[in-house]
Amino acid sequence: MKAVANIKENSAKVKALKNINQCEWVGSTVHTNLNACLTALNLEGINSGWYQPIAIKIDGLDGIYMVNQDGSIFCEARIIKDGDKKFKIEYLSTNGWSEFENLYLQLV
């Protein structure tokens, strides 16, 4: 699958993410290109090792998000471009994840 699936779960993820404070994103893992970040996130996700992840920008959200093989949005982390050859992976903090889950469950 090469696109974001038009499913209720993805809409709920985006709405919930829009309500998370910027300070709830943490992380300092830096790579020199977007592809390296996507590969790192892919290894943490639900995808097969053969999947070539794609990245998307979502209106109203900072950063770049990975799309899983099934078309769902990988919402546990985002990628922030910090310069020409500096891409940082940021993860939701424990508090951020709890807030996200509560909002997401209300929306699905």
DSSP file (Angstrom, degrees, kcal/mol; ACC not computed):
  #  RESIDUE AA STRUCTURE BP1 BP2  ACC     N-H-->O    O-->H-N    N-H-->O    O-->H-N    TCO  KAPPA ALPHA  PHI   PSI    X-CA   Y-CA   Z-CA
    1    1 A M              0   0    0      0, 0.0    70,-0.2     0, 0.0     4,-0.1   0.000 360.0 360.0 360.0 133.2    0.0    0.0    0.0
    2    2 A K        +     0   0    0     68,-0.1     2,-0.3     2,-0.1    67,-0.1   0.201 360.0  54.0-114.5  13.9    1.4    3.4   -1.0
    3    3 A A  S    S-     0   0    0     51,-0.0     2,-0.4    53,-0.0    53,-0.0  -0.940  90.4 -87.2-143.7 164.5   -1.1    5.7    0.5
    4    4 A V        -     0   0    0     -2,-0.3    68,-0.2     1,-0.1     2,-0.2  -0.590  50.3-117.6 -72.1 129.5   -2.8    6.6    3.8
    5    5 A A        -     0   0    0     66,-2.5     2,-1.8    -2,-0.4     5,-0.1  -0.471  15.7-127.6 -69.4 138.1   -5.9    4.5    4.2
    6    6 A N        +     0   0    0     -2,-0.2     2,-0.3     4,-0.1    -1,-0.1  -0.584  61.4 137.8 -86.1  76.4   -9.1    6.4    4.4
    7    7 A I     >  -     0   0    0     -2,-1.8     4,-1.7    64,-0.1     3,-0.4  -0.860  67.7-114.9-125.5 157.5  -10.3    4.8    7.6
    8    8 A K  H  > S+     0   0    0     -2,-0.3     4,-2.4     1,-0.2     5,-0.2   0.851 113.1  59.9 -57.5 -37.5  -11.9    6.0   10.8
    9    9 A E  H  > S+     0   0    0      1,-0.2     4,-2.3     2,-0.2    -1,-0.2   0.897 104.2  48.7 -62.7 -41.0   -8.8    5.1   12.8
   10   10 A N  H  > S+     0   0    0     -3,-0.4     4,-2.3     2,-0.2    -1,-0.2   0.906 110.9  50.4 -66.4 -40.4   -6.5    7.4   10.8
   11   11 A S  H  X S+     0   0    0     -4,-1.7     4,-2.3     1,-0.2    -2,-0.2   0.908 111.6  48.7 -61.9 -41.5   -8.9   10.3   11.2
   12   12 A A  H  X S+     0   0    0     -4,-2.4     4,-2.5     2,-0.2    -2,-0.2   0.888 109.4  52.6 -66.3 -39.2   -9.1    9.7   14.9
   13   13 A K  H  X S+     0   0    0     -4,-2.3     4,-2.8     2,-0.2    -2,-0.2   0.935 110.5  47.2 -61.4 -46.3   -5.3    9.5   15.1
   14   14 A V  H  X S+     0   0    0     -4,-2.3     4,-1.9     2,-0.2    -2,-0.2   0.927 113.0  48.2 -63.0 -45.6   -4.9   12.9   13.4
   15   15 A K  H  < S+     0   0    0     -4,-2.3     4,-0.5     1,-0.2    -1,-0.2   0.913 114.4  46.5 -61.6 -42.3   -7.6   14.6   15.5
   16   16 A A  H >< S+     0   0    0     -4,-2.5     3,-1.4     1,-0.2    -2,-0.2   0.916 110.5  52.3 -66.7 -42.8   -6.0   13.2   18.7
   17   17 A L  H >< S+     0   0    0     -4,-2.8     3,-1.5     1,-0.3    -1,-0.2   0.840 100.4  62.8 -62.5 -32.9   -2.5   14.2   17.6
   18   18 A K  T 3< S+     0   0    0     -4,-1.9    -1,-0.3     1,-0.3    -2,-0.2   0.697 102.1  52.5 -65.8 -17.5   -3.7   17.8   17.0
   19   19 A N  T <  S+     0   0    0     -3,-1.4     2,-0.4    -4,-0.5    -1,-0.3   0.377  85.1 104.2 -99.1   3.0   -4.5   18.0   20.7
   20   20 A I  S <  S-     0   0    0     -3,-1.5    76,-0.0    -4,-0.2     5,-0.0  -0.721  75.0-118.4 -88.7 132.4   -1.1   16.9   22.0
   21   21 A N    >   -     0   0    0     -2,-0.4     3,-1.7     1,-0.1     4,-0.1  -0.347  18.0-122.7 -65.1 147.0    1.2   19.7   23.4
   22   22 A Q  G >  S+     0   0    0      1,-0.3     3,-1.6     2,-0.2    -1,-0.1   0.821 110.1  64.7 -59.4 -31.6    4.5   20.2   21.6
   23   23 A C  G 3  S+     0   0    0      1,-0.3    -1,-0.3     3,-0.0    73,-0.1   0.603  87.5  70.8 -71.5  -8.8    6.3   19.6   24.9
   24   24 A E  G <  S+     0   0    0     -3,-1.7    69,-3.2    71,-0.1     2,-0.5   0.448  80.3  87.8 -85.8   0.2    5.0   16.0   24.9
   25   25 A W  E <   +A   92   0A   0     -3,-1.6     2,-0.3    67,-0.2    67,-0.2  -0.890  58.8 171.0-100.3 124.6    7.3   15.1   22.0
   26   26 A V  E     +A   91   0A   0     65,-3.2    65,-4.1    -2,-0.5     2,-0.2  -0.919  13.2 103.9-132.4 155.9   10.8   13.9   23.1
   27   27 A G  E     -     0   0A   0     -2,-0.3    63,-0.1    63,-0.3    -2,-0.0  -0.564  36.1-156.2 146.1 153.4   13.8   12.4   21.5
   28   28 A S  E     +     0   0A   0     -2,-0.2     2,-0.5     2,-0.0    62,-0.1   0.204  45.6 132.5-138.8  15.0   17.3   13.0   20.2
   29   29 A T  E     -A   89   0A   0     60,-0.7    60,-2.8     8,-0.0     2,-0.4  -0.605  37.6-169.5 -72.4 122.4   17.9   10.3   17.6
   30   30 A V  E     -A   88   0A   0     -2,-0.5     2,-0.3    58,-0.2    58,-0.2  -0.939  12.3-179.6-121.1 136.7   19.3   12.0   14.6
   31   31 A H  E     -A   87   0A   0     56,-2.8    56,-2.8    -2,-0.4     3,-0.0  -0.847  34.0-123.3-125.2 165.3   19.9   10.7   11.1
   32   32 A T  S    S+     0   0    0     -2,-0.3     2,-0.3    54,-0.2    54,-0.1   0.569  90.0  23.3 -88.1  -8.8   21.3   12.3    8.0
   33   33 A N  S  > S-     0   0    0     54,-0.2     4,-1.4     1,-0.1     3,-0.3  -0.988  76.1-112.8-153.2 162.8   18.3   11.7    5.8
   34   34 A L  H  > S+     0   0    0     -2,-0.3     4,-2.5     1,-0.2     5,-0.2   0.867 112.1  59.8 -63.0 -39.3   14.6   10.9    5.9
   35   35 A N  H  > S+     0   0    0      1,-0.2     4,-2.4     2,-0.2    -1,-0.2   0.883 102.5  52.1 -60.4 -40.0   15.0    7.4    4.6
   36   36 A A  H  > S+     0   0    0     -3,-0.3     4,-2.2     2,-0.2    -1,-0.2   0.893 110.2  49.2 -63.7 -39.7   17.3    6.4    7.5
   37   37 A C  H  X S+     0   0    0     -4,-1.4     4,-2.5     2,-0.2     5,-0.2   0.928 110.9  49.4 -63.9 -45.2   14.6    7.7    9.9
   38   38 A L  H  X S+     0   0    0     -4,-2.5     4,-2.6     1,-0.2    -2,-0.2   0.892 109.8  51.5 -62.6 -39.6   11.9    5.8    8.2
   39   39 A T  H  X S+     0   0    0     -4,-2.4     4,-1.8     2,-0.2    -1,-0.2   0.922 110.1  49.5 -62.8 -43.8   13.9    2.6    8.3
   40   40 A A  H  X S+     0   0    0     -4,-2.2     4,-0.7     1,-0.2    -2,-0.2   0.923 114.3  44.2 -61.3 -45.3   14.5    3.0   12.0
   41   41 A L  H >X S+     0   0    0     -4,-2.5     4,-1.0     1,-0.2     3,-0.8   0.884 109.2  57.5 -67.1 -37.9   10.8    3.6   12.6
   42   42 A N  H >< S+     0   0    0     -4,-2.6     3,-0.6     1,-0.3     5,-0.4   0.877 101.6  55.7 -60.0 -38.6    9.9    0.7   10.3
   43   43 A L  H 3< S+     0   0    0     -4,-1.8    -1,-0.3     1,-0.2    -2,-0.2   0.745 109.9  46.9 -67.7 -22.6   12.0   -1.7   12.4
   44   44 A E  H << S+     0   0    0     -3,-0.8    -1,-0.2    -4,-0.7    -2,-0.2   0.622 107.3  73.6 -88.7 -15.5    9.9   -0.6   15.5
   45   45 A G  S << S-     0   0    0     -4,-1.0    -3,-0.1    -3,-0.6    29,-0.0   0.092  95.6 -92.4 -92.8-161.6    6.6   -1.0   13.8
   46   46 A I  S    S+     0   0    0      2,-0.0    -3,-0.1     0, 0.0     2,-0.1   0.287  83.3 112.4 -96.8   6.9    4.2   -3.7   12.6
   47   47 A N  S    S-     0   0    0     -5,-0.4     2,-0.1     1,-0.1    21,-0.0  -0.335  71.2-105.1 -84.9 161.7    5.6   -3.9    9.1
   48   48 A S    >   -     0   0    0      1,-0.1     3,-1.3    -2,-0.1    -1,-0.1  -0.424  33.3-111.5 -75.7 160.5    7.5   -6.6    7.4
   49   49 A G  T 3  S+     0   0    0      1,-0.3    -1,-0.1    -2,-0.1    -6,-0.0   0.676 116.3  59.8 -66.3 -16.6   11.2   -6.2    6.8
   50   50 A W  T 3  S+     0   0    0      2,-0.1    -1,-0.3     0, 0.0     2,-0.2   0.574  79.3 110.3 -88.0 -10.0   10.5   -5.9    3.1
   51   51 A Y    <   -     0   0    0     -3,-1.3    -4,-0.1     1,-0.1    18,-0.0  -0.481  59.1-149.6 -72.2 130.5    8.3   -2.9    3.4
   52   52 A Q        -     0   0    0     -2,-0.2    -1,-0.1    17,-0.0    -2,-0.1  -0.861  26.4-138.7 -96.7 100.7    9.7    0.4    2.0
   53   53 A P        -     0   0    0      0, 0.0     2,-0.3     0, 0.0    15,-0.1  -0.178  11.8-148.1 -64.8 151.5    8.0    2.9    4.3
   54   54 A I  E     -B   67   0A   0     13,-0.8    13,-2.2   -16,-0.1     2,-0.3  -0.829   7.4-136.6-115.4 158.9    6.7    6.2    2.9
   55   55 A A  E     -B   66   0A   0     -2,-0.3     2,-0.3    11,-0.2    11,-0.2  -0.872  17.7-173.5-116.9 147.6    6.4    9.6    4.7
   56   56 A I  E     -B   65   0A   0      9,-2.7     9,-2.9    -2,-0.3     2,-0.4  -0.975  20.5-138.1-136.5 152.3    3.6   12.1    4.8
   57   57 A K  E     -B   64   0A   0     -2,-0.3     2,-0.5     7,-0.2     7,-0.1  -0.905  23.6-149.7-101.8 139.6    3.1   15.6    6.0
   58   58 A I    >   -     0   0    0      5,-0.5     3,-2.3    -2,-0.4    -2,-0.0  -0.949  21.5-111.0-115.8 126.4   -0.3   16.0    7.7
   59   59 A D  T 3  S+     0   0    0     -2,-0.5     3,-0.1     1,-0.3     0, 0.0  -0.280 103.7  18.3 -53.9 130.0   -2.1   19.4    7.6
   60   60 A G  T 3  S+     0   0    0      1,-0.2     2,-0.4   -42,-0.0    -1,-0.3   0.386 108.2  95.0  89.9  -3.9   -2.2   20.9   11.1
   61   61 A L    <   -     0   0    0     -3,-2.3    -3,-0.3     2,-0.1    -1,-0.2  -0.943  69.7-127.7-122.0 143.2    0.6   18.8   12.5
   62   62 A D        +     0   0    0     -2,-0.4    17,-0.1    -3,-0.1     2,-0.1  -0.585  69.9  17.9 -80.5 148.7    4.3   19.5   12.8
   63   63 A G  S    S-     0   0    0     -2,-0.2    -5,-0.5    15,-0.1     2,-0.4  -0.222  88.1 -69.4  91.9-177.5    6.8   16.9   11.4
   64   64 A I  E     -BC  57  79A   0     15,-2.2    15,-2.5    -7,-0.1     2,-0.3  -0.941  42.3-154.0-119.3 138.1    6.7   14.0    9.0
   65   65 A Y  E     -B   56   0A   0     -9,-2.9    -9,-2.7    -2,-0.4     2,-0.3  -0.872  12.8-124.4-117.7 147.9    4.8   10.8    9.8
   66   66 A M  E     -BC  55  74A   0      8,-0.6     8,-2.8    11,-0.4     2,-0.5  -0.655  16.9-139.5 -88.0 145.2    5.4    7.2    8.5
   67   67 A V  E     -BC  54  73A   0    -13,-2.2   -13,-0.8    -2,-0.3     6,-0.2  -0.922  21.2-131.7-102.9 126.1    2.6    5.3    6.9
   68   68 A N    >   -     0   0    0      4,-3.3     3,-2.0    -2,-0.5   -26,-0.0  -0.206  28.9 -99.6 -69.6 166.5    2.5    1.6    7.8
   69   69 A Q  T 3  S+     0   0    0      1,-0.3    -1,-0.1     2,-0.1   -17,-0.0   0.802 124.0  53.8 -57.4 -32.5    2.2   -1.2    5.3
   70   70 A D  T 3  S-     0   0    0      2,-0.1    -1,-0.3   -68,-0.1     3,-0.1   0.420 123.1-102.9 -85.7   2.4   -1.5   -1.4    5.9
   71   71 A G  S <  S+     0   0    0     -3,-2.0   -66,-2.5     1,-0.3   -64,-0.1   0.398  79.5 132.3  93.0  -3.0   -2.1    2.3    5.3
   72   72 A S        -     0   0    0    -68,-0.2    -4,-3.3     1,-0.1     2,-0.4  -0.476  62.4-107.8 -80.4 155.5   -2.4    3.3    8.9
   73   73 A I  E     -C   67   0A   0     -6,-0.2     2,-1.1    -2,-0.1    -6,-0.2  -0.699  19.6-133.9 -84.9 129.3   -0.5    6.2   10.3
   74   74 A F  E     +C   66   0A   0     -8,-2.8    -8,-0.6    -2,-0.4     3,-0.4  -0.739  35.0 171.2 -80.1 103.0    2.5    5.4   12.6
   75   75 A C  E     +     0   0A   0     -2,-1.1    -1,-0.2     1,-0.2    17,-0.1   0.457  52.8  84.7-101.8  -1.5    1.6    7.9   15.3
   76   76 A E  E    S+     0   0A   0     15,-0.1    16,-2.0     1,-0.1     2,-0.3   0.713 102.0  19.2 -73.0 -19.0    4.0    6.9   18.1
   77   77 A A  E     - D   0  91A   0     -3,-0.4   -11,-0.4    14,-0.2     2,-0.3  -0.967  61.9-161.5-147.3 160.1    6.8    9.0   16.5
   78   78 A R  E     - D   0  90A   0     12,-2.7    12,-2.8    -2,-0.3     2,-0.5  -0.931  19.5-125.8-138.1 164.2    7.4   11.8   14.1
   79   79 A I  E     -CD  64  89A   0    -15,-2.5   -15,-2.2    -2,-0.3     2,-0.5  -0.951  18.2-162.2-116.4 130.3   10.4   13.1   12.2
   80   80 A I  E     - D   0  88A   0      8,-3.1     8,-3.1    -2,-0.5     2,-0.6  -0.950  15.9-137.0-113.4 125.7   11.5   16.7   12.4
   81   81 A K  E     + D   0  87A   0     -2,-0.5     6,-0.2     6,-0.2     3,-0.1  -0.736  24.6 176.3 -82.5 119.0   13.8   18.2    9.7
   82   82 A D  E     -     0   0A   0      4,-3.3     2,-0.3    -2,-0.6     5,-0.2   0.208  60.4 -35.0-108.6  12.5   16.4   20.2   11.6
   83   83 A G  E >  S- D   0  86A   0      3,-0.6     3,-0.9     1,-0.1    -1,-0.2  -0.952  88.2 -51.1 156.9-173.4   18.6   21.2    8.6
   84   84 A D  T 3  S+     0   0    0     -2,-0.3    -1,-0.1     1,-0.2     3,-0.0   0.913 134.8  12.8 -58.5 -45.7   19.9   20.0    5.3
   85   85 A K  T 3  S+     0   0    0     -3,-0.1     2,-0.4   -52,-0.1    -1,-0.2  -0.192 107.7  95.1-127.4  41.7   21.2   16.7    6.6
   86   86 A K  E <   + D   0  83A   0     -3,-0.9    -4,-3.3   -54,-0.1    -3,-0.6  -0.917  39.1 169.4-139.6 110.2   19.7   16.5   10.0
   87   87 A F  E     -AD  31  81A   0    -56,-2.8   -56,-2.8    -2,-0.4     2,-0.4  -0.985  16.8-158.5-122.3 122.5   16.5   14.6   10.7
   88   88 A K  E     -AD  30  80A   0     -8,-3.1    -8,-3.1    -2,-0.5     2,-0.5  -0.848   9.1-141.9-107.3 135.4   15.4   14.0   14.3
   89   89 A I  E     -AD  29  79A   0    -60,-2.8   -60,-0.7    -2,-0.4     2,-0.4  -0.839  20.3-170.5 -92.9 126.4   13.0   11.3   15.5
   90   90 A E  E     - D   0  78A   0    -12,-2.8   -12,-2.7    -2,-0.5     2,-0.3  -0.956   3.2-159.4-117.8 138.1   10.7   12.4   18.3
   91   91 A Y  E     -AD  26  77A   0    -65,-4.1   -65,-3.2    -2,-0.4     2,-0.3  -0.786  29.2 -99.0-111.6 155.2    8.5   10.1   20.3
   92   92 A L  E     -A   25   0A   0    -16,-2.0   -67,-0.2    -2,-0.3   -68,-0.0  -0.570  43.0-124.2 -68.6 133.8    5.4   10.8   22.3
   93   93 A S     >  -     0   0    0    -69,-3.2     4,-3.0    -2,-0.3     5,-0.2  -0.177  30.3 -97.5 -67.7 171.7    6.4   10.9   26.0
   94   94 A T  H  > S+     0   0    0      2,-0.2     4,-2.2     1,-0.2     5,-0.2   0.929 128.7  45.1 -58.8 -45.4    4.6    8.7   28.5
   95   95 A N  H  > S+     0   0    0      2,-0.2     4,-2.5     1,-0.2    -1,-0.2   0.910 113.1  51.0 -64.1 -42.0    2.2   11.5   29.4
   96   96 A G  H  > S+     0   0    0    -72,-0.2     4,-2.7     1,-0.2    -2,-0.2   0.898 109.8  49.6 -61.8 -41.3    1.7   12.4   25.7
   97   97 A W  H  X S+     0   0    0     -4,-3.0     4,-3.0     2,-0.2    -1,-0.2   0.911 110.6  49.8 -65.6 -42.0    0.9    8.8   24.8
   98   98 A S  H  X S+     0   0    0     -4,-2.2     4,-2.3    -5,-0.2    -2,-0.2   0.923 112.8  47.0 -61.4 -44.1   -1.6    8.5   27.7
   99   99 A E  H  X S+     0   0    0     -4,-2.5     4,-2.3     2,-0.2     5,-0.2   0.920 113.0  49.6 -62.9 -44.2   -3.3   11.7   26.5
  100  100 A F  H  X S+     0   0    0     -4,-2.7     4,-3.2     1,-0.2     5,-0.2   0.943 110.5  49.6 -59.7 -49.2   -3.3   10.5   22.9
  101  101 A E  H  X S+     0   0    0     -4,-3.0     4,-2.7     1,-0.2     5,-0.2   0.913 110.4  50.2 -58.4 -44.7   -4.8    7.1   23.9
  102  102 A N  H  X S+     0   0    0     -4,-2.3     4,-1.2     1,-0.2    -1,-0.2   0.928 115.5  42.3 -60.9 -45.5   -7.6    8.8   25.9
  103  103 A L  H  X S+     0   0    0     -4,-2.3     4,-1.2     2,-0.2     3,-0.2   0.924 114.2  51.5 -66.1 -44.3   -8.5   11.2   23.0
  104  104 A Y  H >X S+     0   0    0     -4,-3.2     4,-1.7     1,-0.2     3,-0.6   0.913 107.4  52.2 -60.2 -45.1   -8.2    8.4   20.4
  105  105 A L  H 3< S+     0   0    0     -4,-2.7    -1,-0.2     1,-0.3    -2,-0.2   0.812 107.4  53.1 -65.1 -29.4  -10.5    6.0   22.2
  106  106 A Q  H 3< S+     0   0    0     -4,-1.2    -1,-0.3    -3,-0.2    -2,-0.2   0.790 112.5  45.9 -71.5 -27.0  -13.1    8.8   22.5
  107  107 A L  H <<        0   0    0     -4,-1.2    -2,-0.2    -3,-0.6    -1,-0.2   0.717 360.0 360.0 -91.8 -23.2  -13.0    9.3   18.8
  108  108 A V     <        0   0    0     -4,-1.7    -1,-0.2   -96,-0.1    -2,-0.1   0.495 360.0 360.0 -85.0 360.0  -13.0    5.7   17.5
